[in-house]
Amino acid sequence: MFDFAFWLLSYVVPFLAVLTIIVFVHEMGHYLVARWNGVAIQTFSIGFGRELIGWDDRHGTRWRISAIPLGGYVRFVGDMNAASVPDAESVANADPELAPRLFANKNVWQRIAVVVAGPIANLILTFVILYGLLVGYGRYTVPPVIGEVTVASVAEAAGLEAGDNVVSVDGYAVRSFDDFQRFIATAPERHVSIVVDRNGTQKTLELVPEAVETQDRFGNNQRIGRIGVSRTIDEADVTLYRPGPVEAVGMTFEEIRFIVQRTGAFLGDFFVGRGDVEQLGGPVRVAKVSGQVATLGVVALINLTALLSLNIGIFNLLPVPMLDGGHLLYYLVEAVRGRPLSMRVQEIGFRFGFALVLALMVFTLFNDTLFAYLRTLG
């Protein structure tokens, strides 16, 4: 009983707290833009399945918390289901006063605005969190000066030398040695361009970090890039840097751009055969990571919330029916053609998208469970 309570508090509660915040913000983006465009909204739900708690507001929207807390949705009046598939019969037979407020009857640009509002809300949440942490707490930095270069390493072959001051990696400014390590670690077997300052002269070096398997502080296996450089860090080397409010805006956008680019590269690896399926994580992996990060403190968990929010926003923009990106693809095609795709085509697409998303969820769940079991076998 004690073990179950510990598991519940250590993993499930942090996971649900993080997921609920992200889902609420995402769906609120859809909801607000839909309201601004005069769309009649039937339901705003956190979770799926049977309603646990619910109430109706003065606009006729049912707000509810449902039994399966692994997502959420905003359902518009005239939709067939929570995935916003329009019900052709309901739309055709709608009351004349209600018809102009149906989502399906809004112009294509209004529908596009409603669809992209969810991922944009995730982006805004990520920006607010990262910006707030940067301005409020600052960041500890260590001069990005290379101390040692391992013999016969990737770094040596590329021409890096001890004493080089790293200026940038792939166009991202390097302000700390931690930045340098992070930029390299997230680019296993990918081409990387490094600019260093050597005795007052800038040099651009090209290399490909080798992929190595390592474990983080919690024992999770990670596939990272490594080039063979290090440096000794003394207490005097560590300084707390607090950027001004304006500078922090640029730094936050740069961090978001980095996360988006590296996430895209990670997904792209699977299309060229470099992807490692063990690195794909589903609900179990996210719950585990949330619990582990929670042990590092509230600030670390808030930072994880920002990263997951951005990644969920990116995932939702994939051009897969059922996801926001699938809806967006339909509406962009409609904008180009001047008329929507037939309901038959849309329905086939949504069924395919549902099967694909379900298969991905099952695969990641199986992947989480399988590798967790294999690790217990040593």
C-alpha positions as CSV (number, residue, x, y, z in Angstrom):
1,M,0.0,0.0,0.0
2,F,2.8,2.4,0.9
3,D,4.6,1.6,-2.4
4,F,1.4,2.3,-4.4
5,A,1.0,5.6,-2.6
6,F,4.6,6.5,-3.2
7,W,4.2,5.7,-6.9
8,L,1.0,7.7,-7.1
9,L,2.5,10.8,-5.6
10,S,5.9,10.5,-7.3
11,Y,4.9,9.8,-10.8
12,V,1.1,10.0,-11.5
13,V,0.4,13.3,-9.7
14,P,3.3,15.3,-11.3
15,F,2.4,13.8,-14.7
16,L,-1.2,14.6,-14.5
17,A,-0.5,18.1,-13.2
18,V,1.9,18.8,-16.2
19,L,-0.5,17.3,-18.7
20,T,-3.6,19.0,-17.4
21,I,-1.9,22.4,-17.7
22,I,-0.7,21.8,-21.2
23,V,-4.0,20.4,-22.4
24,F,-6.0,23.2,-20.8
25,V,-3.9,25.9,-22.4
26,H,-4.0,24.1,-25.8
27,E,-7.8,23.7,-25.8
28,M,-8.3,27.2,-24.4
29,G,-6.5,28.5,-27.5
30,H,-9.1,26.8,-29.7
31,Y,-11.9,27.9,-27.5
32,L,-11.0,31.6,-27.3
33,V,-10.4,32.1,-31.0
34,A,-13.6,30.1,-31.8
35,R,-15.6,32.4,-29.4
36,W,-14.0,35.5,-31.0
37,N,-15.2,34.2,-34.4
38,G,-18.8,33.6,-33.1
39,V,-18.6,29.8,-33.2
40,A,-21.2,27.9,-31.1
41,I,-19.3,25.7,-28.7
42,Q,-20.9,22.5,-27.3
43,T,-18.2,21.1,-25.0
44,F,-14.9,22.0,-23.4
45,S,-13.5,18.8,-21.9
46,I,-10.3,18.0,-20.0
47,G,-9.9,14.3,-20.5
48,F,-12.0,11.8,-22.4
49,G,-14.7,9.3,-21.6
50,R,-17.3,9.6,-18.9
51,E,-17.9,13.0,-17.3
52,L,-16.8,13.2,-13.6
53,I,-17.6,16.9,-13.0
54,G,-19.4,19.3,-15.3
55,W,-21.3,22.5,-15.5
56,D,-23.0,24.7,-18.2
57,D,-22.0,28.4,-18.7
58,R,-24.3,31.2,-19.9
59,H,-23.2,30.6,-23.5
60,G,-24.5,27.0,-23.5
61,T,-21.0,25.4,-23.4
62,R,-20.6,22.3,-21.2
63,W,-17.4,22.4,-19.2
64,R,-16.3,19.0,-18.0
65,I,-13.6,17.0,-16.4
66,S,-13.7,13.4,-17.7
67,A,-12.5,10.1,-16.5
68,I,-9.5,9.5,-18.8
69,P,-7.1,12.4,-18.2
70,L,-4.9,11.9,-21.2
71,G,-5.9,14.8,-23.4
72,G,-8.9,17.0,-24.0
73,Y,-11.0,18.6,-26.7
74,V,-13.3,21.4,-27.7
75,R,-16.4,20.2,-29.5
76,F,-18.3,22.6,-31.6
77,V,-22.1,22.5,-32.2
78,G,-22.7,20.5,-35.4
79,D,-19.6,18.3,-35.0
80,M,-20.0,14.6,-35.3
81,N,-17.4,13.8,-32.6
82,A,-14.7,15.3,-30.4
83,A,-12.3,15.4,-33.4
84,S,-14.3,18.2,-35.0
85,V,-15.5,16.0,-37.9
86,P,-18.6,17.9,-39.2
87,D,-21.9,16.2,-39.1
88,A,-23.3,16.9,-42.6
89,E,-26.9,16.1,-41.5
90,S,-26.8,18.4,-38.5
91,V,-25.3,21.2,-40.5
92,A,-27.8,20.9,-43.3
93,N,-30.8,20.8,-40.9
94,A,-29.5,23.5,-38.5
95,D,-31.9,26.2,-37.3
96,P,-31.5,29.3,-39.4
97,E,-30.5,31.4,-36.4
98,L,-27.9,28.8,-35.4
99,A,-26.5,28.1,-38.8
100,P,-24.2,31.1,-39.1
101,R,-22.6,30.1,-35.7
102,L,-21.7,26.6,-36.8
103,F,-18.0,26.0,-37.2
104,A,-18.5,24.2,-40.5
105,N,-20.2,27.4,-41.9
106,K,-17.4,29.8,-41.0
107,N,-15.1,30.9,-43.8
108,V,-12.0,28.9,-44.3
109,W,-9.7,31.6,-42.8
110,Q,-11.7,31.6,-39.6
111,R,-11.5,27.8,-39.4
112,I,-7.7,28.0,-40.0
113,A,-7.4,30.6,-37.2
114,V,-9.3,28.3,-34.8
115,V,-7.2,25.3,-35.7
116,V,-3.8,26.9,-35.3
117,A,-4.8,28.6,-32.1
118,G,-4.2,25.5,-30.0
119,P,-0.5,25.0,-31.0
120,I,0.1,28.7,-30.8
121,A,-1.3,28.7,-27.3
122,N,1.3,25.9,-26.5
123,L,4.0,28.1,-28.0
124,I,2.9,31.1,-25.9
125,L,2.9,29.0,-22.7
126,T,6.4,27.8,-23.5
127,F,7.6,31.3,-24.1
128,V,6.0,32.7,-20.9
129,I,7.6,29.9,-18.8
130,L,11.1,30.1,-20.3
131,Y,11.1,33.9,-20.3
132,G,9.9,34.0,-16.7
133,L,12.5,31.6,-15.5
134,L,15.2,33.4,-17.4
135,V,14.3,36.9,-16.1
136,G,13.4,35.7,-12.6
137,Y,16.2,33.2,-11.9
138,G,18.8,34.0,-14.6
139,R,21.2,31.2,-15.5
140,Y,24.5,30.0,-14.3
141,T,27.2,30.1,-16.9
142,V,30.7,28.8,-17.4
143,P,33.0,30.3,-20.1
144,P,32.7,28.2,-23.3
145,V,36.4,27.6,-23.5
146,I,37.7,24.1,-24.5
147,G,40.0,22.7,-21.8
148,E,41.1,19.4,-23.4
149,V,40.7,17.7,-26.7
150,T,40.8,13.9,-26.6
151,V,43.4,12.3,-28.9
152,A,42.0,10.7,-32.1
153,S,38.6,12.1,-31.4
154,V,36.0,13.8,-33.7
155,A,37.0,17.2,-32.2
156,E,40.7,16.6,-32.9
157,A,40.0,15.5,-36.5
158,A,37.9,18.6,-37.1
159,G,40.7,20.9,-35.8
160,L,39.4,22.0,-32.4
161,E,42.2,22.9,-30.0
162,A,42.5,23.5,-26.2
163,G,41.9,27.2,-25.5
164,D,39.4,27.7,-28.3
165,N,36.5,29.9,-27.2
166,V,33.2,28.6,-28.8
167,V,31.2,31.3,-30.3
168,S,28.3,29.4,-31.9
169,V,27.0,26.0,-33.0
170,D,24.8,25.8,-36.1
171,G,24.1,29.5,-35.7
172,Y,23.0,29.3,-32.0
173,A,25.0,31.6,-29.8
174,V,27.0,29.7,-27.1
175,R,27.0,31.7,-23.9
176,S,28.2,28.9,-21.6
177,F,30.1,25.6,-21.8
178,D,26.7,23.9,-20.9
179,D,25.3,25.4,-24.1
180,F,28.1,23.9,-26.1
181,Q,27.6,20.4,-24.5
182,R,23.8,20.6,-25.1
183,F,24.1,21.6,-28.8
184,I,26.5,18.8,-29.5
185,A,24.7,16.2,-27.4
186,T,21.4,16.8,-29.3
187,A,23.0,16.2,-32.7
188,P,24.2,12.6,-32.8
189,E,25.5,11.7,-36.3
190,R,24.3,15.0,-37.7
191,H,26.5,17.6,-39.5
192,V,27.4,20.4,-37.1
193,S,29.0,23.8,-37.8
194,I,31.1,25.3,-35.0
195,V,32.5,28.8,-34.9
196,V,35.4,29.3,-32.4
197,D,37.5,32.3,-31.5
198,R,41.2,31.3,-31.5
199,N,43.6,34.1,-30.5
200,G,41.2,36.8,-31.7
201,T,40.5,35.1,-35.1
202,Q,37.2,33.3,-35.8
203,K,37.3,29.9,-37.4
204,T,34.5,27.8,-38.7
205,L,34.9,24.0,-38.2
206,E,32.7,21.3,-39.5
207,L,32.2,17.9,-37.9
208,V,29.7,15.1,-37.2
209,P,29.4,14.0,-33.5
210,E,29.5,10.3,-32.9
211,A,26.5,8.7,-31.3
212,V,27.0,7.1,-27.9
213,E,24.8,5.5,-25.4
214,T,24.8,6.9,-21.9
215,Q,22.6,7.1,-18.8
216,D,21.2,10.2,-17.2
217,R,21.2,10.7,-13.4
218,F,18.0,8.7,-13.2
219,G,19.3,5.7,-15.1
220,N,17.4,6.4,-18.3
221,N,19.3,5.4,-21.5
222,Q,20.1,8.3,-23.8
223,R,21.5,8.4,-27.3
224,I,23.6,11.6,-27.5
225,G,26.3,13.2,-29.6
226,R,29.9,13.3,-28.4
227,I,33.0,14.9,-30.0
228,G,35.7,14.4,-27.3
229,V,36.2,17.7,-25.6
230,S,36.1,18.7,-21.9
231,R,37.1,21.3,-19.4
232,T,37.8,21.5,-15.7
233,I,35.3,23.8,-13.9
234,D,36.3,25.6,-10.8
235,E,33.9,27.4,-8.5
236,A,35.3,30.8,-9.7
237,D,34.3,29.9,-13.3
238,V,30.6,29.8,-12.5
239,T,28.7,33.1,-12.6
240,L,25.1,33.9,-12.5
241,Y,24.0,35.8,-15.6
242,R,20.7,37.8,-15.5
243,P,19.7,39.2,-18.9
244,G,17.6,42.3,-19.1
245,P,13.9,42.0,-20.1
246,V,14.6,42.9,-23.7
247,E,17.6,40.7,-24.1
248,A,15.7,37.8,-22.5
249,V,13.1,38.0,-25.3
250,G,15.7,37.2,-27.9
251,M,17.3,34.5,-25.8
252,T,13.9,32.9,-25.2
253,F,13.0,32.9,-28.9
254,E,16.4,31.4,-29.7
255,E,15.9,28.6,-27.2
256,I,12.4,27.9,-28.7
257,R,13.9,27.8,-32.2
258,F,16.6,25.4,-31.0
259,I,14.0,23.1,-29.5
260,V,11.8,23.1,-32.6
261,Q,14.8,22.5,-34.9
262,R,16.2,19.6,-32.8
263,T,12.7,18.1,-32.4
264,G,12.3,18.2,-36.2
265,A,15.7,16.6,-36.7
266,F,14.9,13.9,-34.1
267,L,11.7,13.0,-36.0
268,G,13.5,13.3,-39.3
269,D,16.0,10.6,-38.2
270,F,13.3,8.0,-38.3
271,F,12.7,8.7,-42.0
272,V,16.4,8.1,-42.9
273,G,16.9,5.1,-40.7
274,R,19.0,6.7,-37.9
275,G,16.2,6.9,-35.3
276,D,16.4,4.9,-32.1
277,V,12.9,3.5,-31.2
278,E,14.0,3.4,-27.5
279,Q,14.0,7.2,-27.5
280,L,10.3,7.4,-28.5
281,G,8.3,7.9,-25.3
282,G,4.6,7.6,-24.6
283,P,2.4,8.2,-21.6
284,V,4.4,5.9,-19.3
285,R,7.7,7.5,-20.3
286,V,6.4,11.0,-19.8
287,A,4.9,10.0,-16.5
288,K,8.2,8.6,-15.4
289,V,10.2,11.6,-16.5
290,S,7.7,14.0,-14.9
291,G,8.1,12.1,-11.6
292,Q,11.9,12.1,-11.9
293,V,12.1,15.8,-12.7
294,A,9.7,16.6,-9.9
295,T,12.4,15.3,-7.5
296,L,14.6,18.1,-8.7
297,G,12.2,20.8,-7.5
298,V,9.2,22.8,-8.8
299,V,11.4,25.0,-11.1
300,A,12.6,21.9,-12.9
301,L,9.0,20.6,-13.3
302,I,7.9,24.0,-14.6
303,N,10.7,23.9,-17.2
304,L,9.6,20.4,-18.2
305,T,6.1,21.7,-18.7
306,A,7.4,24.3,-21.1
307,L,9.3,21.8,-23.1
308,L,6.4,19.3,-23.3
309,S,4.0,22.1,-24.2
310,L,6.1,23.1,-27.2
311,N,6.6,19.5,-28.3
312,I,2.8,18.8,-28.0
313,G,2.2,21.9,-30.1
314,I,4.6,20.7,-32.7
315,F,3.1,17.1,-32.7
316,N,-0.4,18.5,-33.2
317,L,0.8,20.4,-36.3
318,L,1.8,17.1,-38.1
319,P,-0.4,16.8,-41.3
320,V,-2.3,13.8,-39.9
321,P,-6.1,13.9,-39.9
322,M,-7.4,13.8,-36.3
323,L,-4.7,16.2,-35.3
324,D,-4.8,20.0,-35.8
325,G,-2.3,19.7,-38.7
326,G,-4.7,17.4,-40.5
327,H,-7.5,19.9,-40.2
328,L,-5.2,22.6,-41.3
329,L,-4.2,20.6,-44.3
330,Y,-7.8,20.2,-45.3
331,Y,-8.5,23.9,-44.9
332,L,-5.4,24.9,-46.9
333,V,-6.5,22.7,-49.7
334,E,-9.9,24.2,-49.5
335,A,-8.4,27.7,-49.7
336,V,-6.5,26.8,-52.8
337,R,-9.3,24.9,-54.5
338,G,-12.0,27.4,-53.6
339,R,-14.2,24.6,-52.2
340,P,-13.9,22.0,-49.5
341,L,-12.9,18.4,-50.0
342,S,-15.9,16.1,-50.2
343,M,-17.2,14.7,-46.9
344,R,-16.3,11.2,-48.1
345,V,-12.7,12.1,-48.6
346,Q,-12.6,13.9,-45.2
347,E,-14.1,11.0,-43.4
348,I,-11.7,8.5,-45.0
349,G,-8.8,10.8,-43.9
350,F,-10.1,11.0,-40.3
351,R,-10.4,7.3,-40.1
352,F,-6.9,6.8,-41.4
353,G,-5.6,9.5,-39.0
354,F,-7.4,7.9,-36.0
355,A,-5.9,4.5,-36.8
356,L,-2.4,6.1,-37.2
357,V,-2.6,8.1,-33.9
358,L,-4.0,5.0,-32.1
359,A,-1.2,2.8,-33.5
360,L,1.4,5.4,-32.4
361,M,0.0,5.5,-28.9
362,V,-0.1,1.7,-28.7
363,F,3.5,1.5,-30.0
364,T,4.9,4.0,-27.6
365,L,3.1,2.4,-24.7
366,F,4.4,-1.0,-25.7
367,N,7.9,0.6,-26.3
368,D,7.8,2.2,-22.8
369,T,6.8,-1.1,-21.2
370,L,9.2,-3.3,-23.2
371,F,12.3,-1.4,-22.6
372,A,11.4,-0.8,-18.9
373,Y,11.1,-4.6,-18.6
374,L,14.3,-5.3,-20.5
375,R,16.2,-2.9,-18.1
376,T,14.9,-4.9,-15.1
377,L,16.6,-8.0,-16.6
378,G,19.9,-6.2,-16.6
